[in-house]
């Protein structure tokens, strides 16, 4: 009889050794992964996305993907792994991100950049509406661009808390890197941050 999700869950509870039929389990997981991609549009999952034992259709998929990422690192370092070239191609066709941390960093970066681009555009529009934009309009007076801007009923001149924490940490890393200290920032990330900080 076929191995249902319920039977698989029961076998997992008794620590069944799936290595005895590795190909079978690989194919089952890939089926679930394709289904997840169809429903959610991506497969950017990690162990943190699993539901801690709750019985859901995709339970354990994040942990399984983390295992494939570990296997991929082994493969890149010439170590023994079950991850064949064909399996790498299968996962890449579905859009796997081998370094989920790079993916998440870039996602945060794009969110922050989008926020500041939008904020700056709206501030420019508000400044033009309040003060006009003709040459010599201000005379010798110094004007401050309005703060507390509201757009569609929401204040847009404050970064959301989660992004604010991320940006604070990146600024700290950037300054430490400039001082020659060791930081998690790669050359590529440092260059992106430089451009971002210029627009803040």
SEMARPA-76118 format. One line per 3 residues: number of its first residue (from 1); their letters; for each residue z, x, y of N, C-alpha, C, O. Coordinates in Angstrom, 2 decimals, decimal comma. Atoms other than C-alpha are relative to their C-alpha. Layout:
// residues N
NUM = A = Z/X/Y/Z/X/Y/Z/X/Y/Z/X/Y  ... $
// end
This chain:
// residues 200
1 = XXX = 0,00/0,85/-1,20/0,00/0,00/0,00/0,00/0,88/1,25/0,46/2,02/1,19  0,10/-0,82/-1,21/-0,61/1,20/3,58/1,36/0,32/0,58/2,33/-0,41/0,38  -1,24/-0,42/-0,66/2,05/3,06/5,56/0,07/-0,68/1,35/-0,61/-0,30/2,30 $
4 = XXX = -0,15/0,73/-1,26/3,13/0,62/8,25/0,91/0,78/0,94/1,56/1,75/0,55  -0,88/-0,64/-0,97/4,95/1,59/11,43/1,46/-0,10/-0,44/2,24/0,83/-0,26  -1,38/0,20/0,43/8,15/0,12/9,98/0,37/0,98/-1,11/1,47/1,54/-1,12 $
7 = XXX = -0,27/-0,93/1,11/7,87/2,22/6,81/0,08/1,44/0,50/0,90/2,23/0,04  -0,04/-1,35/-0,57/7,12/5,33/8,82/1,34/0,25/0,69/1,92/1,33/0,56  -1,28/-0,15/-0,69/10,25/4,71/10,94/1,13/0,21/-1,00/2,02/1,03/-0,76 $
10 = XXX = -1,03/-0,16/1,02/12,39/4,35/7,80/-0,04/1,40/-0,61/1,01/2,00/-0,85  0,14/-1,35/0,56/11,01/7,62/6,39/0,48/1,06/0,99/1,07/2,06/0,60  -0,47/-0,94/-1,02/11,70/9,38/9,68/1,52/0,07/0,03/2,10/1,12/0,29 $
13 = XXX = -1,46/0,05/-0,03/15,34/8,23/9,47/0,63/0,83/-1,11/1,77/1,28/-0,98  -0,55/-0,82/1,09/15,78/10,08/6,18/-0,61/1,40/0,01/-0,57/2,12/-0,98  0,56/-1,34/-0,18/14,04/13,20/7,54/-1,07/0,34/-1,05/-1,07/1,43/-1,63 $
16 = XXX = 1,09/-0,23/0,95/10,98/12,83/5,32/-0,86/1,17/0,46/-1,14/1,31/1,65  0,81/-1,18/-0,32/8,89/16,03/5,16/-1,47/-0,38/0,07/-2,15/-0,49/-0,95  1,39/0,43/-0,18/5,56/15,01/6,63/-1,00/1,13/-0,23/-2,20/0,88/-0,35 $
19 = XXX = 0,91/-1,12/0,22/4,13/18,50/6,11/-0,73/-0,09/-1,33/-1,77/0,54/-1,51  0,67/0,16/1,29/3,27/17,46/2,57/-1,32/-0,75/0,14/-2,19/-0,67/-0,73  1,26/0,72/-0,23/0,54/15,27/4,02/-0,33/0,09/1,49/-0,44/-0,92/2,18 $
22 = XXX = 0,15/-0,26/-1,43/-0,10/16,85/7,41/-1,25/-0,67/0,58/-1,20/-1,22/1,68  1,25/0,58/-0,50/-3,70/15,64/7,76/0,12/-1,51/0,18/-0,39/-2,07/1,14  -0,18/1,46/-0,09/-2,71/12,03/7,07/0,78/-0,36/1,25/0,40/-1,26/2,00 $
25 = XXX = -0,81/0,30/-1,17/-0,03/12,08/9,72/-0,72/0,32/1,29/-0,57/-0,39/2,29  0,79/-0,34/-1,19/-2,32/13,82/12,19/-0,92/-1,16/0,37/-0,99/-1,57/1,53  0,95/1,09/-0,25/-4,89/11,03/11,82/0,72/-1,25/0,50/0,21/-1,95/1,38 $
28 = XXX = -0,77/1,18/-0,46/-2,22/8,32/12,24/0,42/0,18/1,46/0,32/-0,75/2,26  -0,41/-0,25/-1,38/-0,92/9,94/15,40/-1,18/-0,07/0,96/-1,05/-0,59/2,07  1,19/0,05/-0,85/-4,42/10,33/16,80/-0,45/-1,44/0,24/-0,91/-1,78/1,32 $
31 = XXX = 0,33/1,42/-0,17/-5,07/6,63/16,19/0,90/-0,62/1,07/0,43/-1,36/1,94  -0,94/0,52/-0,99/-1,93/5,79/18,17/-0,31/0,55/1,40/-0,20/-0,16/2,40  0,31/-0,63/-1,27/-2,94/8,24/20,89/-1,23/-0,64/0,65/-1,26/-0,87/1,86 $
34 = XXX = 1,21/0,66/-0,52/-6,38/6,65/21,25/0,35/-1,39/0,53/-0,16/-1,82/1,56  -0,42/1,34/-0,43/-4,74/3,23/21,48/0,76/0,09/1,33/0,56/-0,72/2,23  -0,75/-0,18/-1,24/-2,34/4,49/24,15/-0,94/0,29/1,17/-0,75/-0,23/2,26 $
37 = XXX = 0,97/-0,34/-1,05/-5,26/5,95/26,13/-0,76/-1,26/0,44/-0,99/-1,46/1,63  0,71/1,23/-0,35/-7,10/2,62/25,96/0,86/-0,91/0,87/0,36/-1,55/1,80  -0,89/0,93/-0,71/-4,06/0,72/27,24/0,52/0,55/1,32/0,79/-0,22/2,25 $
40 = XXX = -0,64/-0,57/-1,18/-2,75/3,18/29,84/-0,91/0,93/0,82/-0,59/1,28/1,95  0,95/-0,81/-0,74/-5,75/5,30/30,82/0,28/1,48/0,01/-0,46/2,24/0,65  -0,32/-1,43/0,06/-4,10/8,66/30,08/0,86/0,26/-1,23/1,30/-0,67/-1,91 $
43 = XXX = -0,91/-0,36/1,10/-2,10/10,58/27,47/0,99/1,06/0,49/1,39/1,95/-0,26  -0,90/-0,98/-0,59/0,18/12,52/29,80/1,45/-0,34/-0,35/2,23/-0,75/0,51  -1,33/0,32/0,51/3,31/12,04/27,69/0,75/1,26/-0,41/0,15/2,26/-0,80 $
46 = XXX = -0,86/-1,05/0,53/6,24/14,28/26,85/1,15/-0,67/-0,74/1,25/-1,90/-0,78  -1,18/0,52/0,72/9,43/13,90/24,82/0,83/-0,90/0,91/1,43/-1,87/0,45  -0,80/0,78/-0,96/11,09/12,55/27,98/-0,50/-1,44/0,13/0,24/-2,31/0,58 $
49 = XXX = 0,56/1,35/-0,10/8,78/9,52/27,80/0,32/-0,85/-1,22/0,08/-2,06/-1,21  -0,40/0,77/1,17/10,05/8,50/24,37/1,22/-0,85/0,34/1,90/-0,61/1,33  -1,01/1,00/-0,37/12,53/5,66/24,26/1,30/0,13/-0,78/2,00/-0,86/-0,99 $
52 = XXX = -1,30/-0,27/0,62/15,44/7,27/22,43/0,35/-0,95/-1,14/1,44/-1,51/-1,20  -0,30/0,75/1,22/15,14/5,42/19,18/-0,36/-1,47/0,06/-0,34/-2,14/-0,97  0,39/1,40/-0,08/14,07/2,02/20,49/-1,30/-0,20/-0,78/-2,18/0,67/-0,77 $
55 = XXX = 1,18/0,23/0,84/11,48/0,47/18,21/-1,15/-0,51/0,85/-1,25/-1,70/1,13  1,18/0,36/-0,77/8,30/0,49/20,25/-1,23/0,52/-0,72/-1,14/1,36/-1,62  1,25/-0,33/0,68/4,69/0,83/19,25/-0,34/1,48/0,10/-0,92/2,05/-0,82 $
58 = XXX = 0,38/-1,40/-0,23/4,34/4,33/20,70/1,20/0,96/-0,08/1,13/2,08/0,42  -1,19/-0,84/0,13/7,80/5,67/19,88/-0,32/1,33/-0,68/-0,98/1,35/-1,73  0,20/-1,32/0,59/7,73/9,40/19,19/-1,29/0,69/0,38/-1,50/1,85/0,04 $
61 = XXX = 1,30/-0,58/-0,34/4,26/9,96/20,63/0,15/1,17/0,98/-0,58/2,16/0,88  -0,23/-1,08/-0,95/5,58/12,09/23,50/0,50/1,26/-0,68/0,07/2,37/-0,36  -0,52/-1,15/0,75/7,53/14,32/21,12/-1,10/0,66/-0,82/-1,18/1,88/-0,91 $
64 = XXX = 1,11/-0,53/0,80/4,47/14,68/18,91/-0,96/0,81/0,87/-1,44/1,87/0,46  0,89/-0,74/-0,90/2,35/15,73/21,89/0,64/1,31/0,45/-0,05/2,32/0,58  -0,68/-1,26/-0,35/4,98/18,29/22,91/-0,14/1,01/-1,14/-0,30/2,20/-0,90 $
67 = XXX = 0,18/-0,88/1,16/4,72/19,68/19,37/-1,40/0,60/0,00/-1,57/1,78/-0,31  1,38/-0,51/-0,04/0,94/19,98/19,75/-0,15/1,06/1,11/-0,89/2,03/0,95  0,04/-1,01/-1,08/1,45/21,84/23,05/0,63/1,32/-0,45/0,14/2,40/-0,12 $
70 = XXX = -0,63/-1,21/0,54/3,80/24,25/21,30/-0,93/0,69/-0,98/-1,08/1,91/-0,95  0,95/-0,56/0,96/1,28/24,70/18,49/-1,16/0,68/0,72/-1,67/1,70/0,26  1,11/-0,57/-0,77/-1,40/25,37/21,09/0,40/1,36/0,56/-0,40/2,30/0,53 $
73 = XXX = -0,47/-1,30/-0,50/0,70/28,14/22,65/0,02/1,03/-1,13/-0,35/2,18/-0,93  0,02/-0,89/1,16/1,15/29,63/19,17/-1,42/0,47/-0,28/-1,67/1,65/-0,53  1,40/-0,32/0,29/-2,59/29,46/18,65/-0,56/1,00/0,99/-1,26/1,94/0,62 $
76 = XXX = 0,49/-0,90/-1,04/-3,32/31,16/21,97/0,59/1,41/-0,14/0,00/2,38/0,33  -0,64/-1,30/0,20/-0,92/33,96/20,98/-0,29/0,60/-1,38/0,31/1,60/-1,77  0,41/-0,54/1,29/-2,55/34,46/17,59/0,98/-0,25/-1,13/0,92/0,43/-2,16 $
79 = XXX = -0,98/0,30/1,04/0,32/32,94/15,59/-0,50/-1,11/-0,92/-1,45/-1,83/-0,59  0,39/1,04/0,96/0,06/30,65/12,56/0,26/-1,38/0,59/1,31/-1,61/1,19  -0,14/1,36/-0,51/-0,46/27,00/13,48/-0,87/-0,95/-0,81/-1,89/-0,56/-1,38 $
82 = XXX = 0,82/1,04/0,63/-1,73/23,73/12,01/-1,11/-0,48/0,93/-1,98/-1,25/0,52  0,95/0,50/-1,00/-3,75/23,19/15,19/-1,32/0,75/-0,11/-1,46/1,87/0,38  1,32/-0,62/0,17/-7,36/23,92/14,27/-0,84/-0,17/1,26/-0,47/-0,93/2,16 $
85 = XXX = 0,90/0,14/-1,15/-10,21/24,32/16,74/-0,49/-1,44/0,13/-0,63/-1,96/1,23  0,48/1,37/-0,01/-11,43/20,87/15,73/1,05/-0,94/0,60/0,72/-1,86/1,36  -1,06/0,84/-0,55/-8,05/19,33/16,54/0,19/0,23/1,49/0,46/-0,71/2,24 $
88 = XXX = -0,06/-0,29/-1,44/-7,94/21,08/19,90/-1,08/-0,78/0,73/-0,83/-1,37/1,78  1,11/0,72/-0,63/-11,35/19,59/20,71/0,27/-1,50/0,04/-0,05/-2,16/1,03  -0,33/1,43/0,04/-10,17/16,12/19,62/0,96/-0,37/1,13/0,76/-1,35/1,84 $
91 = XXX = -1,00/0,27/-1,02/-7,17/16,28/21,91/-0,58/0,16/1,41/-0,26/-0,62/2,31  0,59/-0,23/-1,31/-9,17/17,67/24,82/-0,98/-1,10/0,38/-1,13/-1,42/1,56  0,90/1,12/-0,28/-11,72/14,88/24,49/0,79/-1,21/0,51/0,28/-2,00/1,30 $
94 = XXX = -0,84/1,10/-0,47/-8,84/12,44/25,01/0,65/0,31/1,35/1,23/-0,57/1,98  -0,52/-0,36/-1,31/-7,77/14,38/28,11/1,40/0,59/0,00/2,13/0,44/0,97  -1,34/-0,59/0,03/-4,65/16,23/26,98/0,16/1,05/1,09/-0,76/1,81/1,38 $
97 = XXX = -0,37/-1,06/-0,94/-2,94/18,38/29,59/0,92/0,93/-0,77/2,05/0,56/-1,11  -0,79/-0,91/0,83/-1,71/21,43/27,72/1,29/0,41/0,70/2,33/0,53/0,06  -1,22/-0,29/-0,75/0,73/22,35/30,48/0,37/-1,24/0,81/-0,15/-1,44/1,91 $
100 = XXX = -0,38/1,24/-0,69/2,37/19,06/31,44/0,70/0,30/1,31/0,67/-0,52/2,23  -0,69/-0,36/-1,24/4,40/20,89/34,08/-1,00/0,26/1,12/-0,75/-0,09/2,27  1,05/-0,19/-1,01/1,21/21,96/35,87/-0,52/-1,35/0,47/-0,75/-1,57/1,66 $
103 = XXX = 0,50/1,34/-0,34/0,00/18,37/35,72/0,96/-0,70/0,95/0,54/-1,27/1,96  -0,99/0,70/-0,82/3,25/17,01/37,17/0,13/0,63/1,38/0,30/-0,07/2,38  -0,07/-0,68/-1,31/3,37/19,66/39,91/-1,17/-0,43/0,87/-0,99/-0,76/2,04 $
106 = XXX = 1,19/0,38/-0,77/-0,18/18,87/40,98/0,05/-1,46/0,43/-0,41/-1,80/1,52  -0,11/1,42/-0,36/0,55/15,13/40,91/0,93/-0,18/1,20/0,63/-0,94/2,11  -0,93/0,07/-1,13/3,55/15,59/43,23/-0,65/0,55/1,27/-0,52/-0,03/2,35 $
109 = XXX = 0,68/-0,62/-1,14/1,51/17,87/45,49/-0,98/-0,99/0,64/-1,01/-1,15/1,87  1,00/0,93/-0,52/-1,26/15,28/45,82/0,67/-1,19/0,68/0,16/-1,69/1,68  -0,73/1,11/-0,62/1,27/12,52/46,58/0,50/0,40/1,39/0,36/-0,37/2,34 $
112 = XXX = -0,53/-0,47/-1,29/2,89/14,57/49,36/-1,13/0,20/1,00/-1,02/-0,20/2,16  1,15/-0,22/-0,89/-0,47/15,60/50,80/-0,57/-1,32/0,51/-0,89/-1,46/1,69  0,52/1,32/-0,38/-1,67/12,00/50,78/0,91/-0,65/1,04/0,43/-1,26/2,00 $
115 = XXX = -0,96/0,57/-0,95/1,51/10,91/52,58/-0,19/0,58/1,39/-0,26/-0,16/2,36  0,09/-0,64/-1,32/1,14/13,45/55,39/-1,35/-0,23/0,65/-1,43/-0,35/1,88  1,30/0,32/-0,57/-2,58/12,85/55,82/0,01/-1,39/0,62/-0,48/-1,60/1,72 $
118 = XXX = -0,06/1,38/-0,49/-1,92/9,13/56,19/0,93/-0,10/1,21/0,60/-0,76/2,19  -0,95/0,03/-1,12/1,11/9,66/58,45/-0,61/0,58/1,26/-0,49/0,00/2,34  0,58/-0,64/-1,17/-0,75/12,02/60,75/-1,11/-0,85/0,61/-1,24/-0,91/1,83 $
121 = XXX = 1,07/0,86/-0,50/-3,71/9,66/61,01/0,58/-1,17/0,79/0,10/-1,50/1,87  -0,59/1,14/-0,68/-1,48/6,71/61,92/0,72/0,41/1,28/0,72/-0,33/2,27  -0,65/-0,49/-1,21/0,51/8,79/64,41/-1,03/0,26/1,10/-0,80/-0,06/2,26 $
124 = XXX = 1,07/-0,24/-0,99/-2,73/9,86/66,11/-0,48/-1,31/0,59/-0,72/-1,42/1,79  0,46/1,30/-0,47/-3,82/6,23/66,29/1,02/-0,62/0,95/0,66/-1,20/1,97  -1,06/0,57/-0,84/-0,44/5,17/67,72/0,07/0,72/1,34/0,28/0,09/2,38 $
127 = XXX = -0,05/-0,77/-1,24/-0,48/7,98/70,27/-1,15/-0,39/0,91/-0,96/-0,53/2,12  1,17/0,39/-0,79/-3,99/7,03/71,41/0,19/-1,38/0,62/-0,17/-1,61/1,77  -0,19/1,37/-0,48/-3,03/3,37/71,74/1,02/-0,05/1,13/0,87/-0,82/2,07 $
130 = XXX = -1,07/0,05/-1,00/0,12/4,11/73,77/-0,34/0,78/1,26/-0,04/0,33/2,37  0,19/-0,89/-1,13/-1,02/6,95/75,99/-1,44/0,09/0,49/-1,69/0,66/1,55  1,39/-0,19/-0,34/-4,82/6,70/76,05/-0,45/1,39/-0,43/0,38/2,21/-0,81 $
133 = XXX = 0,48/-1,30/0,49/-7,03/9,65/75,19/-0,92/0,69/1,00/-1,61/1,64/0,63  0,87/-0,64/-0,98/-8,84/10,53/78,42/0,52/1,35/0,45/1,72/1,60/0,41  -0,40/-1,32/-0,48/-8,84/14,09/79,79/0,83/-0,17/1,27/0,44/-0,92/2,16 $
136 = XXX = -0,86/0,08/-1,18/-6,02/14,52/82,34/0,81/-1,27/0,08/1,42/-1,55/1,11  -0,72/1,27/0,01/-4,48/11,20/81,34/1,49/0,20/0,24/2,12/-0,60/0,93  -1,43/-0,20/-0,07/-0,99/12,68/81,05/0,44/0,73/1,27/1,64/0,78/1,56 $
139 = XXX = -0,37/-0,81/-1,15/-1,12/14,79/84,24/0,81/1,20/-0,47/0,41/1,88/-1,42  -0,84/-1,13/0,39/1,66/17,41/84,02/1,16/-0,42/-0,89/2,01/0,40/-1,23  -1,11/0,48/0,81/3,97/15,23/81,93/-0,17/0,42/-1,47/-1,28/0,55/-1,97 $
142 = XXX = 0,01/-0,32/1,43/4,91/16,16/78,38/0,39/-1,25/-0,77/1,44/-1,84/-0,51  -0,25/1,21/0,78/4,71/13,29/75,90/0,26/0,35/-1,46/-0,33/1,29/-2,00  -0,30/-0,18/1,42/6,14/13,05/72,42/-0,68/-1,10/-0,79/-0,61/-2,28/-0,43 $
145 = XXX = 0,65/1,00/0,85/4,15/11,32/69,70/1,07/-0,92/-0,57/2,10/-0,44/-1,04  -1,02/0,94/0,46/6,03/8,13/68,69/0,43/0,27/-1,45/-0,36/0,70/-2,28  -0,52/-0,09/1,36/8,26/8,23/65,61/0,39/-1,39/-0,47/0,31/-2,35/0,29 $
148 = XXX = -0,38/1,31/0,53/9,44/5,42/63,35/-1,19/-0,93/-0,10/-1,06/-2,13/0,14  1,21/0,82/0,08/5,89/4,23/62,82/0,09/-1,01/-1,14/0,62/-0,70/-2,21  -0,01/1,05/1,02/5,48/0,98/60,91/-1,43/-0,40/-0,28/-2,22/-0,66/0,63 $
151 = XXX = 1,35/0,39/0,40/2,37/0,14/58,92/0,12/-0,98/-1,16/0,74/-0,67/-2,17  -0,10/1,04/1,03/1,99/-3,06/56,87/1,45/-0,32/-0,33/1,80/-0,59/-1,48  -1,39/0,37/0,18/5,68/-3,72/57,38/0,90/1,08/-0,55/2,08/0,82/-0,78 $
154 = XXX = -0,80/-1,08/0,57/6,87/-0,34/56,05/0,02/1,20/0,94/-1,00/1,56/1,52  -0,11/-1,23/-0,78/8,19/2,70/57,91/-0,67/1,12/-0,78/-0,36/1,34/-1,95  0,79/-0,99/0,74/5,80/5,53/57,05/0,21/1,43/0,48/-0,55/2,32/0,08 $
157 = XXX = -0,16/-1,37/-0,47/7,19/8,57/58,85/1,10/0,74/-0,75/1,53/1,81/-0,31  -0,99/-0,69/0,85/9,75/9,44/56,13/-0,53/0,09/-1,41/-1,00/-0,89/-2,00  0,45/-0,23/1,36/8,85/10,95/52,83/0,97/-0,68/-0,98/2,18/-0,59/-0,78 $
160 = XXX = -0,89/0,61/1,01/10,21/8,99/49,79/0,96/1,05/-0,58/0,58/2,21/-0,71  -1,02/-0,96/0,45/13,42/10,61/48,41/-0,44/0,94/-1,11/-0,17/2,14/-1,04  0,39/-0,87/1,12/11,92/11,91/45,15/-0,98/1,08/0,45/-0,90/2,22/0,00 $
163 = XXX = 0,95/-0,98/-0,51/9,06/13,61/46,99/0,66/0,95/1,00/0,28/2,11/1,10  -0,71/-0,84/-0,96/11,41/14,88/49,68/0,75/1,13/-0,71/0,76/2,26/-0,24  -0,71/-1,01/0,79/13,50/16,70/47,05/-0,98/1,03/-0,53/-0,72/2,24/-0,49 $
166 = XXX = 1,02/-0,91/0,54/10,36/18,16/45,47/-0,49/0,95/1,09/-0,61/2,16/0,87  0,52/-0,82/-1,09/9,06/19,38/48,84/1,05/1,00/0,47/0,71/2,15/0,78  -1,07/-0,91/-0,40/12,43/20,88/49,77/0,06/1,21/-0,95/0,18/2,35/-0,51 $
169 = XXX = -0,05/-1,09/0,98/12,44/22,90/46,54/-1,21/0,93/0,14/-1,08/2,15/0,04  1,20/-0,82/-0,12/8,85/24,05/47,03/0,05/0,89/1,25/-0,40/2,04/1,22  -0,17/-0,80/-1,22/9,63/25,21/50,60/0,92/1,20/-0,28/0,67/2,31/0,17 $
172 = XXX = -0,95/-1,07/0,32/12,56/27,20/49,23/-0,68/1,08/-0,84/-0,49/2,27/-0,60  0,73/-0,96/0,83/10,36/28,81/46,56/-1,00/0,80/0,83/-1,17/2,01/0,66  1,03/-0,63/-0,82/7,66/29,53/49,13/0,61/1,10/0,87/0,07/2,20/0,96 $
175 = XXX = -0,68/-0,98/-0,85/10,09/31,31/51,48/0,50/1,19/-0,83/0,40/2,34/-0,41  -0,50/-1,08/0,86/11,62/33,28/48,60/-1,15/0,89/-0,46/-1,00/2,11/-0,54  1,17/-0,79/0,42/8,16/34,35/47,43/-0,47/0,90/1,13/-0,86/2,05/0,90 $
178 = XXX = 0,41/-0,78/-1,17/7,34/35,50/50,95/0,90/1,23/0,18/0,47/2,27/0,66  -0,93/-1,12/-0,09/10,45/37,69/50,82/-0,13/0,97/-1,17/0,59/1,97/-1,25  0,23/-0,88/1,14/9,16/39,24/47,59/0,88/-0,31/-1,20/0,94/0,49/-2,14 $
181 = XXX = -0,86/0,38/1,12/11,58/37,41/45,29/-0,82/-0,69/-1,09/-1,92/-1,19/-0,83  0,67/0,66/1,12/10,63/36,04/41,87/0,20/-1,51/0,11/1,32/-1,99/0,28  -0,06/1,46/-0,09/9,79/32,31/41,97/-0,96/-0,61/-1,02/-1,79/0,10/-1,59 $
184 = XXX = 0,93/0,67/0,92/8,00/29,72/39,78/-1,40/-0,18/0,57/-2,30/-0,65/-0,13  1,28/0,25/-0,65/5,12/29,64/42,27/-1,06/1,02/-0,42/-0,87/2,23/-0,29  1,15/-0,85/0,27/1,79/31,00/41,08/-0,76/0,23/1,31/-0,45/-0,40/2,32 $
187 = XXX = 0,83/-0,23/-1,20/-0,78/32,36/43,56/-0,68/-1,29/0,43/-0,76/-1,59/1,62  0,71/1,24/-0,31/-2,67/29,07/43,33/0,93/-1,01/0,66/0,56/-1,65/1,64  -0,95/0,95/-0,59/0,43/26,96/44,03/0,43/0,44/1,39/0,57/-0,39/2,29 $
190 = XXX = -0,41/-0,51/-1,31/1,48/29,20/46,92/-1,08/-0,28/1,04/-0,76/-0,65/2,18  1,09/0,26/-0,93/-1,95/28,82/48,52/-0,07/-1,49/0,35/-0,31/-1,85/1,50  -0,01/1,44/-0,26/-1,80/25,03/48,14/1,14/-0,38/0,93/0,98/-1,19/1,84 $
193 = XXX = -1,15/0,29/-0,86/1,67/24,95/49,68/-0,23/0,46/1,43/0,18/-0,21/2,37  0,30/-0,50/-1,35/0,51/27,05/52,61/-0,82/-1,03/0,77/-0,52/-1,32/1,93  0,83/1,02/-0,65/-2,17/24,45/53,40/0,79/-1,27/0,30/0,62/-1,90/1,34 $
196 = XXX = -0,80/1,21/-0,18/0,31/21,61/52,93/0,97/0,16/1,16/1,11/-0,75/1,98  -0,99/-0,22/-1,05/2,94/23,12/55,21/-0,62/0,03/1,38/0,05/-0,27/2,38  0,69/-0,03/-1,29/0,36/23,54/57,95/-0,24/-1,38/0,58/-0,42/-1,54/1,79 $
199 = XX = 0,26/1,36/-0,50/-0,14/19,78/58,15/1,28/-0,80/0,25/1,23/-1,92/0,75  -1,26/0,71/-0,18/3,55/18,86/58,24/0,47/0,10/1,45/1,52/-0,44/1,80 $
// end
